[in-house]
Amino acid sequence: MDYYQLLVQKNINHPTDIFIHIDNESYTYRQIKQQSDTLFQQIKFTGLKSGSRLLISSQNFYQQVISFFAVQAAGYIPILLHKGLSSSEIQGIINKNHLQGILQFGSKGLEKNFLIFDNIIPKIDCCLGVLSSGSSGLPKVMYRTYASWADFFPIQNIIFKIKKNSRVFLQGSLSFTGNLNTFLSVLYEGGQIITSNFIHCRSWLQLISDSKVSVLYLVPSKLRLLLQVCKKEIVTVNLIFTGSQLLDKKDLYNLHQYFTNAQIILYYGASELNYITYAECRSLDRDSRNLGRPFPGVEIYTKNNIIYVNTKYHVTGLKMPYTVNDLGYINKNGELIFQGRRQNWINKGGFKISCIKIQLNLRKIFGVKDAVVLPYKDSLRGAELAAFIIPQKNINKNHIRQYIQKNFNPVEVPGKIYFLEKIPLNDRGKLDKSILQSMIL
C-alpha cells in the first residue's frame, strides 16, 4: 500500500469533493489523481527499475503534490527536496544515499527527467523518503513504510480533530515532515487542505476566513507572523496544533485572543520517529517547556536527562528505544519537561546554561517580540551565548540591554546581543541558524 493507492480510493469514494485549495485555485480528488496520472506517464522510463529512489525539486505546493503521487504511481520512491539547497548539497545527498535520480521542476513545469546516478537499489521496506528538517548540516534521507504513518492516523486525527469534513490550513514545503504528515492525514480522512504558496500573512488570514478553516497547523514561528496581522476574532477554527518549537505565555495569550473557539495543542515529535507527546495549552501560567504526556501507544523515559522513545511508528531501520539526543525530564504528573537539544547547552565558566531557558526569559521582556539564543565558541570562556532579539517598534534598544544586565544572573547574560527586524526562517518554518551564525563576530 502507498499514498497514491489511497488517493485512488478517495477518488472512487468522492471524486468531486475539493481536496486542495491553493491561493485562488481549487482541485478535486479526481483532478489531483488525473494530473498525477498524466505526470506518471512522463516519468516512467525504460531503465529505471521499480523501487528507484527519486529526489523531487519543485517550485510550489501543487508541483510537490502531483509529483509525489506520480512517482509513487510509477513504482518509485519519492523524496521531496527542501528549497534553497545548493547544487553541491543536492549532489551530496544523491551521492551519500546512492539515489537513482532527480525530477526538477521550473516555473513552466518539468525541466529535467531522471538521471541514473546509481543502479544499485537496496531492498528497503518503504513507500516514501523524507529529509531531516534541521537547520544545519547536510539533510539525511530516511525511509518510511505506509503503515509507519497511516496506522497512526486514526489516533492523531482524533486528537487533532481531523475528519472528513475538516478544512485544514497549513503553509510551507511538503519536504517538512510535519507538513507532509498532516497533508497525508487529511487525505486519509478525505478532508480538505487549504494553503498558500506565499509568505503573506494577510493572505493566509483571508484564506482561513473565506474557507472557514476548522484546523490550523503552523509551527510557532509562523503562528507569530500570523498573529502580527490579526485584527479580529476567527471563530471557525476549533483546533490549532503546533510543534518543533515552544509556545510561551505571550504566544498563548495572543492565540486565545484571536482564535477564541480553538483548542491549542503543542506536540513533541521527531522526523525519525513520529508524534511522541502532546499538551493542551489552556493556562497562560503553564510551563512553556511542558510538552505533555505521550500519545497512545508511545512510551518515553529519560536516562541522564536524555529522552528515549519506544514506538512502532518510526522510519525504517531504527532500533527501539531511540533518542534524538534531546534533553528533558518527566515530572510527577507524567509530563515531559523539555530542556533543549544537547548541543544547545553550554558550559560557561563551570556553569551549565540552557539556550532554551535564556530564550524564554528574553521573550518575557517588555518590548521584545521574539528572541533566539545560540551558543558560540569563546576564546576566554570556552563557550558563550549570542542573543538575537526582535524589538517592538519604538522600543529603546538600550532599555532592553539594561534590563538584561540588571535582571539576569550575570553568568546568563549573553556575550553578544544583536537586534534584527525579523528571525530568518527556512522553507520549513524553522530557524535558519546558518544566517545567524554568520553574524557572530
N, C-alpha and C positions, 0 to 999 in steps of 0.2 A: 504494500500500500504506500502511496505517496500523496502529495497535496494536489497534484494535477488530477488524480483519480477522485479525490474529494471534490474538486471543482466540477468534475463531470457529474458526480452525484447531485450536487446542488443545482446544476443546470437542468437536470431532469426534473427535480422537485419544484423549482420556482424560477424558471429561466428569465422571466421578465421583471423580476424584482431588482431594484438597484443594489449593486454590490459595492461600487466605489464612486464617490463624488470627489473630484479633484478641482478645486477652484470653481470654474464655471462649467465644467463638463461632468456628466454622469454616465456611468457604464453599468449595464445589467450583467447578471451572471452569464447570460447567453453571449453577450458581446465580448466579455473577457475571455470566455472559452474559445469563441470563433477567432478572435485576434491572436490568441496564444497558438491555436492550431495553424494559422497562416504562417506565423514565425517558425513554428516547429518544422514546417515543410522546407524552410530556407536553411535550417542548420543541420539537417540530417544528411551527412555526407558519408560516402564510402571511405573507409579507412579509419573512421573514428569509432572505436569499439564501445559496446554497451558498458556503462559504468564509468565512462570517462568523466573526469572532473574538470569543469569549465568555470573560469572566472567570468563574471559579468560586470562590465564597466558601462554604466548608463548615466544619462543626464538628468532624469526625472523619475518621479514615483511611478508613472504609468509604464515607462520602459522597464523599470525593475520588475513590476508585476508580470507583465507579458512575457519577458524573457525568462523569469523564474519558472513559470508554468511551462513554457515552451521547451526549456531544457529538460525538465522532468518528463514531459510528454515524449521526448526523443530518446529517453532511456539513459540520460546522462545526469550528473550530479551538479546542481547549480551552487555557486559560491559568489554571493554579491559583494562587490568591492566597495570599500569606503571611498568617498570622494576626497580629492586633494592629495592622493598618494602620487609620488613622483614615479617616472618610468623605471628608475632603478629600484625603487621599493617594490613595484609590481613585479619586476623581473626577479627580485629576491624572493618574493612569495612563491612564484612559479618554480624557481629552482629548488628552494628549500623543501617544498612539498611535492615535487615531481608531478606537477599538474599537466594535463593534456592540452589545454588551450584557453583561449580568451575570446569572448564576444565583446566587441566595443561599439557603443552607440554614440552618435553625434546628434546634432540638432535636427538632422534630416533622417535619422533612423540608423539602421545597422551599417556601420562603416567597415568593420573587419569581421570576417568569419574566423573560425578556429584556426589555430596553427598547432600542429602536433609537436609539442615540446618533449614529451616523454611517452613512449609506447608501453611502459610497464605500468599496469593498473593493479594495485594491490587489492586484495579482497577485503573491503571494508563494509561492514554492515551499516548502511546509511541510505538516506534519500536526499540529503542536502548537506552542504558545508556552511559553516559560519566562521567569521573572523572575530578574533578577540577585539574588544572595543576600547582598550586602554588608550591613553593619550600619548604614550611614549613607546619607542621601540617598534620593531617590525611586527605587524599583526600576525598572529599564528592561526592556522586553519584547523578547525575542529569539525568533526562529523557527527551527524545526528540521525538516528532512526526515526521513522514516522511516530512510533509509539513513545519515544522519549519526550515528546511534547504533547502529542494528541491524546495519549492516555491520561494526561494530567488536566486537559482542558475541562472535563466535567467538574473537577474540583475548583480550579482557579476561576472558571466562569461564574460559578455560584457566588464566590467571594467578591468578584469584580462586577457582578450584576450584568454580565454579557449574555443576551438572549437573542432569539430570532428577530425580535422587533427592535433590538438595540441599535442606536446610531452612535458610533464610537469615533471620537476625534483623536487623531494622533498627527504628529508632524515630524518630518525628517526622513533620513535614509532608512530603507529596509535592511541595510547592512548592519544596523544596530540591532542586536538580538532582541532587545526589549520591544522594538517596533515590529520586527518580523514575527515574533511570538504572538503579539497582540493581534496583528493582521490575520494570522492563520487561525487564531482562536475565534475571531469573528466569522471567518469562512466556515469554521466547524459548526457554528450555530446557524449560519445562513443570514447573518445580520448585515449591517451596512457600515462601511468605512468612510469617514469624512476627513479630507486632508487638504493641504496646500503645498505647492512647490516652493513657496517663498517665505523668507523670514520677515513677515509683515504682520505684526500682531493685531492691528486693527482689522485686517482681512480675516485673520483667524476668528476674531470675535464675531464678525459678520457671518461667517460660515457657521459658527456654533449657534448663533441666534436663528439664522434662516433655516438651518437644517434640523433645528430642535434636537441638538445633540443631547444624549442621555448619559453617556460615559465619556470622561475626558482622561486621556493618558498623555502626560508630558513629564519629562524629567524636571526636577525643581528649578534648574536654571531657566528653562523655558516658561515654567509657570510664573516665575518672577517677571519675565519680559511681558507676559500676557497681563499680569496684574497692573503693570505700569500704565496700561491704556484703558483699564476697566473704569467705567463711569456709572454703571447702573447694575442692579441685580440681574443674574442669569438664573432663571428658575427651572429650566428644563433639565439641567444636569443634576442627576441624583447620585452620581459617584465620581470621584476623582481618585485615580490611583497613580502612584509615582514611586520612583526608586532611583538607585545609582548615586544619589546624593542625599543629604539630610535636609529636613524642614525645620526651621527654627520658629520661635514664638511669633516673630514678625510675619513670616510666611503664612502661618496658620491663621492669624488674625485677619489678614487680607483675604485669604481664601474664604473664610467664613463670612466676611463682609459682603462679598460679591456673589458667591455661589451658595446662597442661603439654604438650599434644599439638598446640598451634596454631602454625602458621607466621604470622608477623606481617609484614604488608606496609604500608608507608607510601607513599601515592601523591601526586603533584602534578598538579593539573588546574585547569581554569577553566571557568566556565559558558559563556563564549563559544566555547570550544574543546571539549575533552573530556579524557580522560586523557592526560597528557604524559610523566611519568616515574614510576618506582616503584623502591622499595628494599626488600629483605628485611632485616628488623631482627633479626639474630641476636645480635650482640655488644652488651653493655651499654656498652662503651667507644667505640662508634661516634659520629661527629659528629652531633649531633641535627639539624643543618641539612642533612645529606646526604639528598637526595631521589632518589638513584639514577640509573639510565640510562633513556633513552627507551623507551616502549612500541614494539613492532614497527610500522614504517610511519610513525613520528613522528620528525621531525628538530628538534633545538634548537641554538641557538648564542647567544652573548652578544656584545653590542657596547656599549662604555662601561658594562659591568656590567648592562645591561638584557637580560632574557631574551626571545628571539624564538623563535617556534614555526612550523614548517611541518607542516601536517596537512590531510587532506581531510575530517576528521571535526569539522566546526565548524558554528556557526549560519549561517543563510542571510545572504549579503551580505558576508561578510568577505573581505578580500584577504590572501593569504599572501605573505610571512611576517607574523605578527601578534604583538603584545605587549600584555599587560595591565599593563605597567609595573612588573612585579616585578623585583627586583634579585638578581643571583647571578653565579656563575662556574662553569666546568666544570673539574674537577680533572684530574690526569694519568691517572686511571682512567676518564675519560669520564663521571663522575658530576656531577650538578648540586648545587652547594652554594648553598642559598637564603639570601639576605640581607635578605628582607623586602620590603614594599611601599615604593616611593619616598617616599610621604608619611609613613612610619614611621621615617624618618631625620631627625635634626635637626643643625643647625649651632650648637653651643653654645660661644661664645667662640672660634670658629675651629676647634673640634674637631668632626668628623663622628661622630655616635654612632647606633648601631642599636638601636631599641627591642627587637628580637628578641634581640640579644646580652645586653642587660641583663635581659630577662625570663628567659632561660635561666639566667643566673647567679643570679638571685634564687631560682629553684626549687631550686637546689643547696643552699641554706642549710638547715641542720638546723632543723626546726620549721616550715618553710614547706610547706604542702600545695599551694598554687598561687599564681600571680602573673601579673599583666598590667601592661604598661607602655605608656603612651600619651604622645604629645607634646602640649604646650600652649604658647601664646604667653606670653612673659615680658617685661615692660616693660624690665628691665635687660639680660638676656642675649639677648633676641630669641626664644629657644626654650628649653624646659625639658622635663624628664621627670616624669611622675606615675606612681608605683608603687601598685598595688592588690594587697594581699597577704592571702592566706587562711592564717592561722596554725593550727597544730595545737592541740588542746585542751591547756590548762595550760602553754602556752609563753609566757614573758615577752616581751611585745612590745618592751620596751626592749633585750632581748638581740639581737633581730633588727636594730633600728635601730643599735645599737653595732657589730654585725658588719659591716653595710653601710658605716658610716663608716670602720671600721678596714681592711677588706679590699678595698674597691672603689677604683679610680682616682678621685681627688677630682672630676674633671670628669664621671664617670659616676654619681656619687651623685644619685639622684632629688631634685628640688627639693621635691616633696611626696610623702608616704607615707601611704596610707590602709589601715586594717585592716578587712576585711569578713568576714562569715560565709560568703559564697559569691559566686562570679562570676556576674553576671547574664547569662543566655543568652536568645536569641530562639527561636522555634519551629523554626529550622533547626539549633539546637545551636551557633550561633555567638555570639561575644561581642556583647552589646548595648552598643555604645560610647556611645550617647546617654545611658544611665543613668550611666555612669562619668564622662563629660564634664561632666554637670550637677553632679557633686560637686566638681569642681576649682574652688576659690575664687580 
